[in-house]
């Protein structure tokens, strides 16, 4: 009887706040990733490249979203700064 009473206890305030901040953190992370992805897509569209390269990079960015944006950033955008 004692075990079932402990299992049905309501979550503490710390747990509720922890869950709230975790959900808020994940939301901010997703919005940041979306903004980063859009900036990389715009950069790819404006950057002077061969037509075939531009089409391939836009397809990579469109089909792989966040992962494609990170790959594009390190492969094209960052290497062009050097």
N, C-alpha and C positions, 0 to 999 in steps of 0.2 A: 504494500500500500504506500509506503514512504517513497519508493522509487518512482512509482507512477505519478505521485504528486510533484516530484522534482522535475520530471520530464515535461509536465504540462505548464510549468511556470512561464510567465511572460518574460520576454527579453528585457534586459536592463536598459537603462538610458544610454549607457556607453555603447552597447551593441547597436542600438538604433542609430546613434550618431555616427558610429563607425560605418554602418551600411550606407547611410546617407552620403558621407564624404567619399566613400568608395564609388558610389554611383555617380556623384558629381565629378570626381576625378576621371572616370571612364568617359563621361559625356564630353568633358573638356578635351580629353585626348582624341576622341573621335572627331570633334569639330576642328581641332588643330590639324589632324591628318587630312581631313577633307579640304581645308584651306591650302595646305601644302600641295596636295594633289592638283588642285585647280591652278595654283601658281606654276607648277611644273608643266601642266598642259598648255597654259598660255605661253610660257617661255618657249616651249617646243614649237608652237605654231608661229611665233614671231622670229625665231632664230633662223638666220640664213644657213640652209643646208641643201644638199641635193634633194630633189623631189622624192626619190625612192627612200632615202634615209628619213625624211620628215614623215612620210606615210607610215613607215615601220615603227618609228618612235611614238607616233600618235596612237597607233594600234596597240603597242605595248602598254602605253599609259592608260588607254581606255579599258583594256581587258584585264589588267592586273592591278589597277587602282593604286593603293598605298605602296605596295611592293614595287610596282613599276616606277612610281615617283621617286622612290629611294634609289633604285637602280639608275634612272635617268639623271638624278642629281649627281651621283658619284661618277658616272660614265661620261656625261656630256657637259653639264653645267660647271662642275667643279674643275674638270680638266681644262676647260676653256679659259679659266681665270689665270692659269699658270703661264 
